[in-house]
Amino acid sequence: MSAHPSRSADPDVVGVTVRDGVELAYEVFHDDHPLTVVLVPTWSIVPSRFWKAQIGFLARHYRVITFDGRGSGRSGRPDGAEQYTDRQYADDILAVLDATGTDRAVLVTESCGASWAVHVAAGDPDRVLALMAIAPSCGLDVATPGRDHVPWDEPLDSTDGWAKYNKHYWVGGGYDDFTDFFFRAMFSEPHSTKQIEDCIGWAHEISPQTLADTTAGRLGCEGAVCEPVAPLARQVKCPVVVVHGTEDRIRPHTFGERLAELTGGELVLLEGAGHGPSARDPVKVNHLIAQLVDRFAPPAPRRTWVHAARRPPRALYLSSPIGLGHAQRDVAVAAELRALRPGLQVDWLAQDPVTRVLARHGETVHPASAWLRNESGHIEHEAGEHDLHAFQALRRMDELMVHNFMVFDEVVADGDYDLVIGDEAWEVDHFLHENPELKRFSFAWMTDFVGWLPMPDGGPREAALTADYNAEMIEQRARFARVRDASVFVGDPDDVVEDDFGPGLPSIRTWTEENFDFAGYVTGFDPAALEGAERLRAELGVRPGEKLCLVTVGGSGVGTSLLRRVMDAVPLVHELAPELRFAFVTGPRIDPRSLPTGDGSIVLGYVPDLFRHLAACDVAVVQGGLTTTMELTALGKPFVYVPLRHHFEQNLHVRRRLMRYEAGRHLAYEDALDRDGLAEAVVKEAGRDVRYRPVATDGAQRAAALLARLV
């Protein structure tokens, strides 16, 4: 089946089995692996997508089965409490095992799923290799102060706190309020906005009445029979690992302690964690699951350890795949770093389109790069017509970020790297700060902007979200300064915006100056040393006396609409300036055959070393990405730049830098829709004599000098 650009893994099998008239929708990943992990449903308030931070990692190592519990996702929604007892859910697990041809499996549960897995492990022990219960919450004789006294099925006068956990409140119009309350209690950790947002969205995929039925069935109300869990737990003979957060506000960690006691299992307490650690602390939970499952895996192959003194110096380079600009500058920095540290071996953990640049320069791409899920595909999936909400797109890339960090974590665990360089490798920087015990190398962070900024039409909610993300980063850096051994800003202090990180937070520029070293801009080439522009112009069909307008949209596939808008304006440009010829560069992720050609213009696909074409042009039309606009600035070329709508970096950070260099002509996309206005802007720029501020040419050397001291 076709890959989903925003998912960490794609199922080999998508199926539905029916038990007693209820459809159970399941998915199987890595179907040919002999060792199976079943990610058991939780409460029906969320579907199996709740496990998204686990699926990609586990599916690279084991066979993984997920299914939507009855009442959720693509599974059936029968009526009545008797349809949602623990026994019903346990029999559903067995039905899915049968439907997928699974003899035995490791069952991994969270919250209510622990009770259902205990039923299976006690009644059908031959089907369960081991059981992991994360935040077990139901069916045990353990007190929960603050909620035990709440009447579930009686009308209430008060709806404060846990009084919201009431079926009359849900079906009577209070469901939105309840889900907001519940998931904020579930994710008690600060900076959990994305997890809360996900779960509230999933909760609204089912009706309040269905959720009420699932709860009544679990509680033994409305004719449902509720079997005590404790006697069954004593019958469980397979290995059991119980994981519980000490700040769980749904069920206290005494629930986990009690289940571990009853089953004779191991207890892992997560200090400070809430009720959803698989979502909020996915790296730790993934490691715990793997440690349990690997008890049943074949012995690891033979390994060789090399004495530290005999290891050559090694660096792992991570270059952001969103566009091609990072790759060009990173190759230049790597070359300068090798010059300073002869014998240094540099491996690259990289994705398309970065790998195309690396191949041209003979760089070594780590084979584990094939395991990465492509972030450029996600960005393109998120984009609209010249529209990319970059901040929200990155938030919604959380599943890919967990997966790709887990790949990175395995690479560095076996790689004996002296230095890791992350050029806007957001997932690595974030999860190393979340899990600093995993750092076993020098780590250098590189970026060309600092601070998430809200777009004006995002309103108070977006302003609050960006401020929360900024606050988390500031707190991480204050607490774990040791995680980054170097923080390198690709630019100068004056390139940093002067905004605050948010209400009550510091100035972005002041904080950046205190926490970063500045390398100056890294172009990756020396404008004064470029040759062959006239030859290239001739190859593009530009005759003496004519001018070349280069139109390019970078390394992602987001720019098709801008290319088409400029193409529509070409006839009007020719009326005003018949000497202009056009070359359109689609980049590596847009098929040039999908675009029309006209008189006086050609369409090119991926162009290696695009700066050579920029050097050959007389004027350019580009998106608002930093690399291309700064290359044009360094080359002293007039250009029109059209930032992607809602792209905070292009509209705020990049525009601020270009204004400092007095470079380029800004054009909003709405104005570019006017063919006359677009044609006039191109012609005016083509005739402009530019005098930009000079761009430094030693940025790669300066950046490499900052990194070399870490090897």
Residue pairs with C-beta under 8 A, 6 or more apart in sequence:
1 10
1 11
1 14
2 10
3 10
3 377
4 10
5 374
5 377
5 378
5 380
5 381
6 378
6 381
6 382
6 396
6 397
6 399
6 400
7 52
7 56
7 373
7 399
7 400
8 52
8 53
8 55
8 56
8 57
8 59
8 373
8 399
8 400
8 402
8 403
9 29
9 55
9 56
9 59
9 60
9 64
9 373
9 403
10 29
11 27
11 28
11 29
12 28
12 29
12 30
12 31
12 32
13 26
13 27
13 28
13 31
13 100
14 25
14 26
14 27
15 25
15 26
15 27
15 28
15 99
15 100
16 23
16 24
16 25
16 26
16 74
17 23
17 24
17 26
17 95
17 96
17 98
17 99
18 24
19 91
19 92
19 95
21 76
21 78
22 70
22 75
22 76
22 78
22 83
22 92
23 74
23 75
23 76
24 67
24 68
24 70
24 75
24 76
24 92
24 95
24 96
24 99
25 67
25 68
25 73
25 74
25 75
26 65
26 66
26 67
26 68
26 96
26 99
26 100
27 48
27 65
27 66
27 67
28 63
28 64
28 65
28 100
29 55
29 58
29 59
29 63
29 64
29 65
29 66
30 59
30 60
30 61
30 62
30 63
30 64
31 63
32 63
33 61
33 62
33 63
34 63
35 62
35 63
35 106
35 293
35 296
35 297
36 62
36 63
36 64
36 65
36 102
36 104
36 105
36 106
37 58
37 62
37 63
37 64
37 65
37 105
37 106
37 108
37 289
37 293
38 64
38 65
38 66
38 93
38 96
38 97
38 102
38 105
38 106
38 107
38 108
39 48
39 51
39 54
39 55
39 58
39 64
39 65
39 66
39 108
40 93
40 107
40 108
40 109
40 110
40 113
40 116
40 117
41 47
41 48
41 67
41 68
41 69
41 72
41 89
41 92
41 113
41 116
42 50
42 69
42 109
42 110
42 111
42 112
42 113
43 69
43 111
43 112
43 214
44 69
44 70
44 71
44 72
44 84
44 206
44 210
44 211
44 214
45 72
45 179
45 182
45 199
45 202
45 203
45 206
45 211
45 214
46 72
46 199
46 202
46 203
47 68
47 69
47 72
47 73
47 74
47 202
47 205
48 66
48 67
48 68
48 69
48 72
48 73
49 73
49 198
49 202
50 110
50 199
50 202
50 278
50 279
51 66
51 278
52 399
53 278
53 279
53 282
53 285
53 286
53 398
53 399
53 402
54 108
54 278
54 282
54 285
54 286
54 289
55 64
55 66
56 373
56 399
56 400
56 402
56 403
56 406
57 286
57 290
57 402
57 403
57 406
58 64
58 286
58 289
58 290
58 293
60 371
60 407
61 290
61 293
62 293
65 96
65 97
65 100
65 102
65 105
67 75
67 92
67 96
68 74
68 75
69 75
69 89
69 92
69 113
70 76
70 77
70 78
70 83
70 84
70 88
70 89
70 92
70 214
71 77
71 78
71 84
71 206
71 210
71 211
71 213
71 214
72 202
72 205
72 206
73 205
77 206
77 207
77 210
78 84
78 213
79 213
80 213
80 222
80 223
81 213
81 216
81 217
81 221
81 222
81 223
81 224
82 88
82 217
82 222
82 223
82 224
82 225
83 213
83 217
84 213
84 214
84 215
84 216
84 217
84 218
84 224
85 217
85 218
85 220
85 224
85 225
85 226
85 227
86 115
86 116
86 119
86 138
86 139
86 218
86 226
86 227
86 229
87 119
87 225
87 227
88 217
89 112
89 113
89 115
89 116
89 119
90 116
90 117
90 119
90 120
90 123
92 116
93 107
93 116
93 117
93 120
94 120
94 124
94 127
96 102
97 103
97 105
97 127
103 126
103 127
104 126
104 127
104 128
104 129
105 127
105 128
105 129
106 128
106 129
106 130
106 131
106 132
106 292
106 293
106 296
107 117
107 120
107 121
107 128
107 130
107 131
107 132
108 131
108 132
108 134
108 289
109 116
109 117
109 131
109 132
109 133
109 134
109 136
110 133
110 134
110 135
110 276
110 278
111 134
111 135
111 136
111 137
111 138
111 250
111 251
111 275
112 137
112 138
112 218
113 133
114 133
114 134
114 136
114 137
114 138
114 259
115 136
115 138
115 139
115 218
115 229
117 128
117 131
117 133
118 131
118 133
118 139
118 229
118 232
118 233
118 236
118 259
118 263
119 227
119 229
119 232
120 127
120 128
121 128
121 131
121 236
121 237
121 238
122 232
122 233
122 235
122 236
123 232
125 236
125 237
125 238
128 238
129 238
129 239
129 296
130 238
130 239
130 240
130 241
130 292
130 293
130 295
130 296
131 236
131 238
131 239
131 240
131 241
131 263
131 265
132 240
132 241
132 242
132 243
132 288
132 289
132 292
133 240
133 241
133 242
133 243
133 256
133 259
133 265
134 242
134 243
134 244
134 277
134 278
134 285
135 243
135 244
135 245
135 248
135 250
135 251
135 255
135 256
135 275
135 276
135 277
136 242
136 244
136 251
136 255
136 256
136 259
137 250
137 251
137 255
137 275
138 218
138 229
138 251
139 218
139 226
139 228
139 229
139 230
140 229
140 230
140 233
140 255
140 258
140 259
140 262
141 228
141 230
141 258
142 251
142 252
142 254
142 255
142 258
143 254
144 251
144 252
144 255
145 252
146 161
146 162
147 162
147 165
150 162
150 163
150 165
150 166
151 166
152 165
152 166
152 167
152 215
152 216
152 219
152 221
153 166
153 167
153 168
153 216
153 221
153 222
154 166
154 168
155 168
156 163
156 166
156 168
156 169
159 166
159 169
159 174
159 177
161 181
163 169
164 174
164 177
164 178
164 181
164 182
165 178
165 182
167 208
167 212
167 215
167 216
169 175
169 177
169 178
170 178
170 208
170 209
170 211
170 212
171 208
171 209
171 212
175 208
175 211
179 199
179 200
179 203
179 204
180 200
182 203
182 250
183 195
183 196
183 199
183 200
183 203
184 196
185 249
185 250
185 275
186 196
186 199
186 249
186 250
186 274
186 275
186 276
187 195
187 196
187 199
187 274
187 275
187 276
187 279
187 280
188 247
188 248
188 249
188 274
188 275
189 247
189 272
189 273
189 274
189 280
190 472
191 468
191 469
191 471
191 472
192 274
192 280
193 465
193 468
194 395
194 398
195 276
195 279
195 280
198 279
199 276
199 279
203 211
216 222
216 224
217 224
217 226
218 224
218 226
219 226
220 226
230 262
233 259
233 262
233 263
234 262
234 263
236 262
236 263
236 265
239 265
239 266
239 292
239 295
240 259
240 260
240 263
240 264
240 265
240 266
241 265
241 266
241 268
241 288
241 292
242 256
242 257
242 259
242 260
242 263
242 265
242 266
242 267
242 268
243 256
243 268
243 270
243 277
243 285
243 288
244 253
244 255
244 256
244 257
244 267
244 268
244 269
244 270
245 253
245 269
245 270
245 271
245 272
245 273
245 274
245 275
245 277
246 253
246 269
246 270
246 271
246 272
246 273
247 272
247 273
247 274
248 255
248 273
248 274
248 275
249 274
249 275
250 274
250 275
251 275
253 269
256 267
256 269
257 267
259 265
260 266
260 267
268 288
270 277
270 281
270 284
273 280
273 281
274 280
277 284
277 285
278 285
281 434
282 402
283 402
283 405
283 406
283 409
283 431
283 434
283 435
283 438
284 435
286 402
286 406
306 416
311 416
312 343
312 344
312 345
313 341
313 343
313 344
313 345
313 418
313 711
314 344
314 345
314 346
314 347
314 415
314 416
314 417
314 418
314 419
315 334
315 337
315 344
315 345
315 346
315 347
315 417
315 418
315 419
315 420
315 421
315 711
316 346
316 347
316 348
316 349
316 366
316 411
316 412
316 415
316 417
316 419
316 420
316 421
316 441
317 330
317 334
317 346
317 347
317 348
317 349
317 350
317 421
317 423
318 348
318 349
318 350
318 408
318 420
318 421
318 422
318 423
318 425
318 428
319 326
319 327
319 330
319 348
319 350
319 354
319 423
319 425
320 326
320 354
320 375
320 423
320 424
320 425
320 426
321 350
321 351
321 352
321 353
321 354
321 374
321 375
321 376
322 375
322 376
322 379
322 424
322 555
322 556
323 376
323 554
323 555
323 556
323 625
323 627
324 353
324 354
324 357
324 554
324 555
324 587
324 588
324 610
324 627
325 554
325 555
325 625
325 626
325 627
325 628
326 354
326 423
326 424
326 627
327 350
327 353
327 354
327 357
327 358
327 555
328 357
328 524
328 609
328 611
328 627
329 423
329 490
329 522
329 523
329 524
329 627
329 699
329 700
330 421
330 423
331 357
331 358
331 361
331 363
331 524
332 522
332 523
332 524
332 525
332 700
333 421
333 522
333 700
333 703
333 704
333 707
334 346
334 363
335 700
336 700
336 701
336 703
336 704
336 705
337 344
337 346
337 704
337 707
337 708
337 711
338 344
338 346
339 704
340 704
340 705
340 708
341 708
341 711
344 711
345 364
346 363
346 364
347 364
347 365
347 366
347 415
347 417
348 354
348 355
348 358
348 363
348 364
348 365
348 366
348 369
349 365
349 366
349 368
349 369
349 372
349 407
349 408
349 411
350 358
350 365
350 366
350 369
350 372
351 369
351 372
351 374
351 375
351 376
352 374
352 376
352 588
352 589
353 376
353 555
353 587
353 588
353 589
353 606
355 365
355 369
356 588
356 606
356 608
357 608
358 365
359 365
360 608
360 609
366 411
368 407
368 410
368 411
371 407
372 403
372 404
372 407
373 400
373 403
373 404
375 397
375 400
375 404
376 555
376 556
376 557
376 589
378 393
378 396
378 397
378 400
379 388
379 393
379 397
379 556
379 558
380 556
380 557
380 558
380 589
382 388
382 389
382 392
382 393
382 396
383 393
383 556
383 557
383 558
383 644
384 645
385 561
386 558
386 559
386 561
386 562
386 565
386 642
386 644
386 645
386 669
386 672
387 644
387 645
387 646
387 669
388 558
388 644
388 645
388 646
388 647
389 455
389 646
389 647
390 644
390 646
390 647
390 648
390 649
390 650
391 452
391 453
391 454
391 455
391 462
391 465
391 466
391 469
391 648
394 426
395 465
400 427
401 426
401 427
401 430
401 431
402 427
402 431
404 427
405 427
405 428
405 430
405 431
408 425
408 427
408 428
409 431
409 438
412 420
412 440
412 441
413 440
417 441
418 441
418 442
418 710
418 711
419 441
419 442
419 443
419 444
419 707
419 710
419 711
420 428
420 441
420 442
420 443
420 444
421 444
421 446
421 707
422 428
422 429
422 443
422 444
422 445
422 446
423 446
423 447
424 446
424 447
424 448
429 445
429 483
429 484
430 476
431 438
432 438
432 439
432 443
432 483
433 476
433 477
433 480
433 483
434 476
436 480
436 482
436 483
439 482
439 483
442 485
442 486
442 710
442 711
443 483
443 484
443 485
443 486
444 484
444 485
444 486
444 487
444 488
444 706
444 707
444 710
445 484
445 486
445 487
445 488
446 488
446 489
446 490
446 703
447 488
447 489
447 490
448 489
448 490
448 491
448 495
448 626
448 653
449 496
449 497
449 626
449 649
449 653
449 654
450 489
450 496
450 508
450 511
450 512
450 516
451 470
451 497
451 499
451 501
451 508
451 653
452 466
452 469
452 470
452 648
453 466
453 497
453 499
453 648
453 652
453 653
454 462
454 463
454 465
454 466
454 648
455 462
455 646
455 648
455 651
457 646
463 502
464 502
466 502
466 648
467 501
467 502
467 503
467 505
468 502
470 501
470 502
470 505
471 501
471 502
471 505
474 501
474 505
474 506
474 511
476 483
477 484
477 515
485 710
486 517
486 706
486 707
486 709
486 710
487 515
487 516
487 517
488 516
488 517
488 518
488 519
488 703
488 706
488 707
489 495
489 496
489 512
489 516
489 517
489 518
489 519
490 519
490 520
490 521
490 522
490 699
490 703
491 518
491 519
491 520
491 521
491 657
492 518
492 520
492 521
492 696
493 509
493 512
493 513
493 518
494 660
495 521
495 656
495 657
495 660
496 508
496 509
496 512
496 513
497 508
497 509
497 652
497 653
497 656
498 507
498 508
498 509
499 507
499 508
499 652
500 506
500 507
500 508
501 507
501 508
501 511
517 706
519 699
519 702
519 703
519 706
520 696
520 698
520 699
520 702
521 630
521 634
521 695
521 696
521 699
522 699
522 700
522 703
523 611
523 630
523 631
523 634
523 695
523 697
523 699
524 611
524 700
525 609
525 611
525 631
526 697
527 615
527 634
527 635
527 636
527 697
528 697
530 611
530 612
530 615
530 635
532 612
533 612
533 615
533 616
534 616
536 612
536 613
536 616
537 548
537 616
540 548
540 581
540 583
540 602
540 616
541 581
541 602
542 548
542 581
545 579
546 579
546 580
546 581
547 577
547 579
547 580
547 581
547 618
547 619
547 686
548 580
548 581
548 582
548 583
548 616
548 617
548 618
548 619
549 573
549 580
549 581
549 582
549 583
549 617
549 618
549 619
549 620
549 621
549 682
549 686
550 582
550 583
550 585
550 613
550 614
550 616
550 617
550 619
550 620
550 621
551 562
551 563
551 566
551 582
551 583
551 584
551 585
551 620
551 621
551 622
552 584
552 585
552 587
552 607
552 610
552 613
552 614
552 620
552 621
552 622
552 628
553 559
553 560
553 562
553 563
553 585
553 586
553 587
553 590
553 622
553 623
554 587
554 622
554 623
554 625
554 627
554 628
555 587
555 588
555 589
556 587
556 589
557 587
557 589
557 590
558 623
558 644
559 586
559 587
559 590
559 623
560 586
560 590
560 594
560 595
562 621
562 623
562 642
562 669
562 672
563 584
563 586
563 590
563 595
564 595
565 672
565 673
565 675
565 678
566 582
566 584
566 621
566 678
566 682
567 582
567 584
567 595
567 596
567 598
567 601
568 675
569 675
569 678
569 679
569 682
570 582
570 598
570 600
570 601
571 598
572 675
572 676
572 678
572 679
573 580
573 582
573 679
573 682
573 683
574 580
574 599
574 600
575 679
576 679
576 680
576 683
577 683
577 686
577 687
580 600
580 618
580 619
580 682
580 683
580 686
581 600
581 601
582 600
582 601
582 602
583 601
583 602
583 603
583 604
583 613
583 617
584 592
584 595
584 601
584 602
584 603
584 604
585 604
585 605
585 607
585 610
585 613
586 592
586 595
586 603
586 604
586 605
586 606
587 605
587 606
587 607
588 605
588 606
590 605
591 605
592 603
592 604
592 605
595 603
597 603
607 613
610 628
610 631
611 631
611 635
614 620
614 628
614 631
614 632
614 635
614 637
615 635
615 637
617 637
618 637
618 638
618 686
619 637
619 638
619 639
619 640
619 682
619 685
619 686
620 628
620 632
620 637
620 638
620 639
620 640
621 639
621 640
621 641
621 642
621 682
622 628
622 629
622 632
622 639
622 640
622 641
622 642
623 641
623 642
623 643
623 644
623 650
624 641
624 642
624 643
624 644
624 647
624 650
624 651
624 654
624 655
625 650
625 654
626 649
626 650
626 653
626 654
626 657
629 639
629 641
629 654
629 658
629 663
629 664
630 657
630 661
630 695
632 639
632 663
632 664
633 658
633 661
633 663
633 664
633 692
633 695
634 695
634 697
636 690
636 692
637 690
638 664
638 665
638 685
638 686
638 688
638 690
639 663
639 664
639 665
639 685
640 664
640 665
640 667
640 681
640 682
640 685
641 658
641 664
641 665
641 666
641 667
642 667
642 668
642 669
642 672
643 650
643 651
643 654
643 655
643 666
643 668
643 669
644 650
644 651
644 669
645 669
655 666
658 664
658 666
660 693
661 692
661 693
661 695
662 691
662 692
662 693
663 690
663 692
663 693
665 681
665 684
665 685
667 677
667 678
667 681
671 677
671 678
671 681
672 678
